[in-house]
Amino acid sequence: MKHVLERLTLKEKIGQLNQRLPGWDALEVTHGKLVVTDALKQEVERFGGIGSLYGLQRADPWSGRHWGNGIPPERSAEATALVQSYIRSQSSSGLPTLFVEEAPHGLQGLGGHVLPVNLAVGAAWDDDLVAELAAQVAHELRARGIHVALLSGLDMLRDPRWGRAEECFSEDPYIASHLVRSTVMAMQGAGERIDTEHVAVVVKHLAAQGAGIGGRNGSGAPLGWRELHEIHLPAARAAAEAGVAGYMAAYNDVDGIACSANRDLLTGVLRENWGWEGIVMADCTALDRLLDAAPDHAHAGALALRAGVDISFWDEAYVVLDQALDRGLIEMADIDRACERVLSLKQRLGLFDESPADSEPAPGDDVLAHRLAHRLARESIVLLRNDGVLPLAGSTRLAVVGPNADDLLSQLGDYTAPRPVPDPTSSTIRSALIARGFPVEHAAGSKLRERIDGGLDAVRAAVGASEVAVVVLGSSSRRLYESEFAENGAVQGADLGMTNGEGVDLSRVAIDPVQIEVARAAREVGKPMVGIVIGGRPHAVTEFAGLCDALIFSAFPGPTGGDAVVDVVSGAESPSGRLPVTLPGGEGVWPVAHDERRETSRGYADASYADNVLLGTGLSYSTFEVSVLSGSQTEVRARVQNTGSVESRYVVPLYGRRHVLGVRPRVRQVIGYVPVHLAPGEEQEIVFPLGIDELGTVDSHGLLELTPGHLDVWVSGDLHPPTDSVRIEVAP
Amino acid sequence: MKHVLERLTLKEKIGQLNQRLPGWDALEVTHGKLVVTDALKQEVERFGGIGSLYGLQRADPWSGRHWGNGIPPERSAEATALVQSYIRSQSSSGLPTLFVEEAPHGLQGLGGHVLPVNLAVGAAWDDDLVAELAAQVAHELRARGIHVALLSGLDMLRDPRWGRAEECFSEDPYIASHLVRSTVMAMQGAGERIDTEHVAVVVKHLAAQGAGIGGRNGSGAPLGWRELHEIHLPAARAAAEAGVAGYMAAYNDVDGIACSANRDLLTGVLRENWGWEGIVMADCTALDRLLDAAPDHAHAGALALRAGVDISFWDEAYVVLDQALDRGLIEMADIDRACERVLSLKQRLGLFDESPADSEPAPGDDVLAHRLAHRLARESIVLLRNDGVLPLAGSTRLAVVGPNADDLLSQLGDYTAPRPVPDPTSSTIRSALIARGFPVEHAAGSKLRERIDGGLDAVRAAVGASEVAVVVLGSSSRRLYESEFAENGAVQGADLGMTNGEGVDLSRVAIDPVQIEVARAAREVGKPMVGIVIGGRPHAVTEFAGLCDALIFSAFPGPTGGDAVVDVVSGAESPSGRLPVTLPGGEGVWPVAHDERRETSRGYADASYADNVLLGTGLSYSTFEVSVLSGSQTEVRARVQNTGSVESRYVVPLYGRRHVLGVRPRVRQVIGYVPVHLAPGEEQEIVFPLGIDELGTVDSHGLLELTPGHLDVWVSGDLHPPTDSVRIEVAP
């Protein structure tokens, strides 16, 4: 891209590195016609173009865009074309911009397909399905003129208090790595060139945001090198291997150095050690937050640029890069390097082609996407307990109670655009049960954190009039148009209706006491009781579980979530989800990830580890026998048989404990998983390939190497190697 | 020591590195006569001597020694002489042993002076007093034949859940460093040679045990290099600078490498970077715990020896060092190096002198030690709130209620020997109030975590019959002779009576709900209410504080604790303690140390930071005005005036926020403190010297260097630099 770069003025180069204008301010609708705003014109004039534009199609309470004033799907292509045309026309070199949008679980734009949140995706353990769906999303985005999708997936769920827990695939880096790899490859396509059916992906966040102290959003992660590379960087490394277009640098610091100013991370690890090439984008306003580590904006910008940030996201710091240059804080080569990376991404997307790549986008398949999302939601349903009450017979009279029984918004998760009205493809548990013909009595009982007058009486009455109580509790990341937002869109004001999502970190993670009252009221009536948690974080469910005869955990399953849960509850499908995270047994009982290092303490004197619900937990309506047949350094063979009477999908996980001389081992790690689908009596042999990803240890450059030692493997759900585990000697 | 070393066989060398026999098993009393046991004889024969003997005089539930079967103070010298004489007589080279004892807050032996726990010491902010007291303890120990005192002090209180919180001086490394330095210098004396009025000190634990995840004892500390050096190693560095004789390696790992096998730490940091010379002792059974990172004991021993562990503490791993040598896992030079260090310490203590150094020990001064301990306890009392009810007039009729109102054992802390019977110098709050002539009604109301039948009624009756309620709640590290213990002496079985101490980690740290019921019962009567917390960890006191008109926090103040609290409550002394740790506002609200790095999040949506009680909090009966007069790179001058009407001790803290380019600053750090004593109206100018300890940043070798930037300093209690803070430019 040298030839393009050479034609650019300093102002234009700086323009390529800035992403300042809120995209939703770039267009307005006048008499039904889309027109570019003065804000866009000023921004384009200021920089002689715009390097990338974030959020043109974003719609949500923060942007203030909704069906009344936002860009509907059918006008998306028109909108992007209009803005692109304007920007190109005003740039001396005709440089196109990049349209960047949030797509953490589908596009956060009007009419975008909404998928289950990542935490639900993690519960399905299904790389192939995720890839199919990701491809559909990519088609949809590109058809709407979008070039770059911001995708959550690198954050590891290490603290249940963190409000963004729902954006994590898992606490386990192996699961997260596989899902990130599948998603990135499906969204970008396999080639170096990103064609018109695919989009560039910027994965977020780099790095260790899930390790912020206290589970507080963006707080420091004072991590050591092994912890960083073993737990927090594998998913990023998988993305690099998949050729991901970019990374978003996280807000947090790693051991004192903010990620956005962290040369060791952004250049040392990513580029020098991993050999990756692409762009690094800062998180929203993250560079201006460097002012606590720099005397002024120019210094902040210089820190970031020299560390390896190529694109700023709403900062003053990158606007004044010219001052930084004048003051000798950076060199022109620093600007050129970043600029060249941005231009290279545009080239990779075909934006410099004679016939621009996105002139004829390939539309996505709406029906297919919906069907896949529904399937993914269904696979994500985790049955934690079943004393025989499930599945429900078709005519059972049900009391469907609790605040999440009939609240679509609570199923969707954060970063979701407003639903269309009407919304015929969505379902709540109540609506889905009714649609299947169950006689249903309903009472909310309470709000998530507030009592409702007469709520408990209504619950008792509903349960009294029914044969089985279905009690749906949990949390919600609903955003309100009346909420207050921080400058980066995180929720700011307290809001009792929201218990999850960015900006909603909690010190207590058990199912709220107000909701437990609802469960108690239902229980008191004496009917069989099915508990369902629809939530966005690893809630402590000990108390709720103790009240139920069956318990289901469903991380925000999306708009088809009601149908998905009812597929399982009704027995139409046997449940097959497994927890991708360990649920703490009670308040204050964390961290509890299954792959913490071994400890010798007895745990908390006032809590029982037996109350923790371990990663991998998930029951079926059938029964399965699994065993390891053989293990070597290249593969593990296992056998699984459906020994029950119900045809069912079933995920076979492979767990391992790796021993290396001198290093305290982690208790257990996922090192493989294979979903199967077996009829009663059917059996299957499974091969888990082993390689450097499963056996390697991290060297001082963050690269994997084979260190001598051994690996114990097993396929049962045990936390510690059971007696039938197989030991594999590892030699380089 | 080469000449001694050369005379030793391999067996004898290995013997010098092992500390296996429980000291309390070395002697028995037969017909009133002390005799060496067969266990001692076997151990001596096995190794041709014994390098060091732990716990000859230890008395507590774990050792099973008490006044009925242990070594009383008046026979200590006889006991050590007897054992020493036996060991020397059986060693071919006449090598003496080292007598090692626990002295985390005074000797854990019968009749030993018991001081306030470290957390209370931290609340006094009084290096000079600590030094005076430490000197007395050292005299006492040496007079009892003890050579080596194991001293807590390196652990930083970063998680309120940790049961050993009471053994920490502070969450702040500056406070801990100063107290460790004062203590070590006072106990060892200033010279290289440790004379007969002093003892060698082994400080513990190295390193970062206070950062174990989840506050779980000995769990991993996945820390980065800056966090380790800035927070967890300064106290260790201070000890090195004070010439400390040794370090105890901690149980935990640091980023995956167990401290006992951590060459970077034990050799790299301590010896190569800091230039320190001395011995490293492993924690009890810590080397055998390396078996999770080593295939057998010989490998575990080799890991530890090569990392830099010189003395094992009850492990098989060091018994088989000969096998490790045979198998080529270590070299003779590794054994010789460790052995030479042990011999050097004996030489430093004068044990090779013609006239052995400990033949004429200098006795301690009982009265002085008691007086100093009482003063220290008094200075440690922190007044958190006072709506005018304190101090109490002398004739006030008091209801003294709550489980810690009259329970001496709850005042003492962990690692305490049984008290003498009778115990005339001890006092509880109840007994001290009675002794001062207050009319007192008493009711325990509850146990620490259990209701008592009729307890609340008794509380109400007592308060009803009184003018003021004094409600004493909190926690306890009492150990019972019936308790179960782990192999290293940590409490193993659950015990409702114990809520603190080694092995008693808790997931919840608020004052127990059962105790809050007592406070509510007292409150309901409608009398003015003084709340007192006697506890061993940073309890969340929000709920209790809301019920009280005045609130005092007293970390386990020791046997004179009752008197100390009553000194303050009665107005005999104005309170002057300050919290050395931040109390979390509620469950799940942690970490909250005042020196965490700056965060941009709003904190927990379900908790208010305003409920946290900040390090440095502490009220007086007088009022004081403080201001910074001037600041430079070499000193800060401040002025303090007693503007109230009560003569009082007062601690002036100096807080700072250090800015260095590219590093996220810590919110606030203690960088100086000076206790003053001022009459009403009196004022004083204070000089805080600044130097590399206060201004430096840690380089890649863990050494301090002056990095350009600036430092904001202030003397008010604000968490953030107030408007009258002074900025100091820092240049190398």
Chai-1 contact restraints between the chains, C-beta under 6 A:
chainA,res_idxA,chainB,res_idxB,connection_type,confidence,min_distance_angstrom,max_distance_angstrom,comment,restraint_id
A,I213,B,P591,contact,1.0,0.0,6.0,A-B,restraint_1
A,G214,B,P591,contact,1.0,0.0,6.0,A-B,restraint_2
A,R216,B,E599,contact,1.0,0.0,6.0,A-B,restraint_3
A,R216,B,S601,contact,1.0,0.0,6.0,A-B,restraint_4
A,N217,B,S601,contact,1.0,0.0,6.0,A-B,restraint_5
A,G218,B,T600,contact,1.0,0.0,6.0,A-B,restraint_6
A,G218,B,S601,contact,1.0,0.0,6.0,A-B,restraint_7
A,S219,B,E599,contact,1.0,0.0,6.0,A-B,restraint_8
A,G220,B,R597,contact,1.0,0.0,6.0,A-B,restraint_9
A,P222,B,L223,contact,1.0,0.0,6.0,A-B,restraint_10
A,P222,B,G224,contact,1.0,0.0,6.0,A-B,restraint_11
A,P222,B,E227,contact,1.0,0.0,6.0,A-B,restraint_12
A,L223,B,P222,contact,1.0,0.0,6.0,A-B,restraint_13
A,L223,B,G224,contact,1.0,0.0,6.0,A-B,restraint_14
A,G224,B,P222,contact,1.0,0.0,6.0,A-B,restraint_15
A,G224,B,L223,contact,1.0,0.0,6.0,A-B,restraint_16
A,G224,B,G224,contact,1.0,0.0,6.0,A-B,restraint_17
A,G224,B,D255,contact,1.0,0.0,6.0,A-B,restraint_18
A,R226,B,D255,contact,1.0,0.0,6.0,A-B,restraint_19
A,R226,B,G256,contact,1.0,0.0,6.0,A-B,restraint_20
A,E227,B,P222,contact,1.0,0.0,6.0,A-B,restraint_21
A,E227,B,D255,contact,1.0,0.0,6.0,A-B,restraint_22
A,D253,B,R664,contact,1.0,0.0,6.0,A-B,restraint_23
A,D255,B,G224,contact,1.0,0.0,6.0,A-B,restraint_24
A,D255,B,R226,contact,1.0,0.0,6.0,A-B,restraint_25
A,D255,B,E227,contact,1.0,0.0,6.0,A-B,restraint_26
A,G256,B,R226,contact,1.0,0.0,6.0,A-B,restraint_27
A,G256,B,V663,contact,1.0,0.0,6.0,A-B,restraint_28
A,G256,B,R664,contact,1.0,0.0,6.0,A-B,restraint_29
A,A258,B,R664,contact,1.0,0.0,6.0,A-B,restraint_30
A,A261,B,G662,contact,1.0,0.0,6.0,A-B,restraint_31
A,R289,B,T600,contact,1.0,0.0,6.0,A-B,restraint_32
A,D292,B,R598,contact,1.0,0.0,6.0,A-B,restraint_33
A,D292,B,P665,contact,1.0,0.0,6.0,A-B,restraint_34
A,A293,B,G662,contact,1.0,0.0,6.0,A-B,restraint_35
A,A293,B,V663,contact,1.0,0.0,6.0,A-B,restraint_36
A,A293,B,R664,contact,1.0,0.0,6.0,A-B,restraint_37
A,L303,B,G662,contact,1.0,0.0,6.0,A-B,restraint_38
A,A494,B,A605,contact,1.0,0.0,6.0,A-B,restraint_39
A,V504,B,A605,contact,1.0,0.0,6.0,A-B,restraint_40
A,D505,B,Y604,contact,1.0,0.0,6.0,A-B,restraint_41
A,L506,B,Y604,contact,1.0,0.0,6.0,A-B,restraint_42
A,L506,B,A605,contact,1.0,0.0,6.0,A-B,restraint_43
A,L506,B,D606,contact,1.0,0.0,6.0,A-B,restraint_44
A,S507,B,G588,contact,1.0,0.0,6.0,A-B,restraint_45
A,S507,B,V589,contact,1.0,0.0,6.0,A-B,restraint_46
A,S507,B,Y604,contact,1.0,0.0,6.0,A-B,restraint_47
A,S507,B,D606,contact,1.0,0.0,6.0,A-B,restraint_48
A,S507,B,A607,contact,1.0,0.0,6.0,A-B,restraint_49
A,R508,B,G588,contact,1.0,0.0,6.0,A-B,restraint_50
A,E587,B,E587,contact,1.0,0.0,6.0,A-B,restraint_51
A,E587,B,G588,contact,1.0,0.0,6.0,A-B,restraint_52
A,G588,B,S507,contact,1.0,0.0,6.0,A-B,restraint_53
A,G588,B,R508,contact,1.0,0.0,6.0,A-B,restraint_54
A,G588,B,E587,contact,1.0,0.0,6.0,A-B,restraint_55
A,G588,B,G588,contact,1.0,0.0,6.0,A-B,restraint_56
A,V589,B,S507,contact,1.0,0.0,6.0,A-B,restraint_57
A,P591,B,I213,contact,1.0,0.0,6.0,A-B,restraint_58
A,P591,B,G214,contact,1.0,0.0,6.0,A-B,restraint_59
A,R597,B,G220,contact,1.0,0.0,6.0,A-B,restraint_60
A,R598,B,D292,contact,1.0,0.0,6.0,A-B,restraint_61
A,E599,B,R216,contact,1.0,0.0,6.0,A-B,restraint_62
A,E599,B,S219,contact,1.0,0.0,6.0,A-B,restraint_63
A,T600,B,G218,contact,1.0,0.0,6.0,A-B,restraint_64
A,T600,B,R289,contact,1.0,0.0,6.0,A-B,restraint_65
A,S601,B,R216,contact,1.0,0.0,6.0,A-B,restraint_66
A,S601,B,N217,contact,1.0,0.0,6.0,A-B,restraint_67
A,S601,B,G218,contact,1.0,0.0,6.0,A-B,restraint_68
A,Y604,B,D505,contact,1.0,0.0,6.0,A-B,restraint_69
A,Y604,B,L506,contact,1.0,0.0,6.0,A-B,restraint_70
A,Y604,B,S507,contact,1.0,0.0,6.0,A-B,restraint_71
A,A605,B,A494,contact,1.0,0.0,6.0,A-B,restraint_72
A,A605,B,V504,contact,1.0,0.0,6.0,A-B,restraint_73
A,A605,B,L506,contact,1.0,0.0,6.0,A-B,restraint_74
A,D606,B,L506,contact,1.0,0.0,6.0,A-B,restraint_75
A,D606,B,S507,contact,1.0,0.0,6.0,A-B,restraint_76
A,D606,B,R508,contact,1.0,0.0,6.0,A-B,restraint_77
A,A607,B,S507,contact,1.0,0.0,6.0,A-B,restraint_78
A,G662,B,A261,contact,1.0,0.0,6.0,A-B,restraint_79
A,G662,B,A293,contact,1.0,0.0,6.0,A-B,restraint_80
A,G662,B,L303,contact,1.0,0.0,6.0,A-B,restraint_81
A,V663,B,G256,contact,1.0,0.0,6.0,A-B,restraint_82
A,V663,B,A293,contact,1.0,0.0,6.0,A-B,restraint_83
A,R664,B,D253,contact,1.0,0.0,6.0,A-B,restraint_84
A,R664,B,G256,contact,1.0,0.0,6.0,A-B,restraint_85
A,R664,B,A258,contact,1.0,0.0,6.0,A-B,restraint_86
A,R664,B,A293,contact,1.0,0.0,6.0,A-B,restraint_87
A,P665,B,D292,contact,1.0,0.0,6.0,A-B,restraint_88
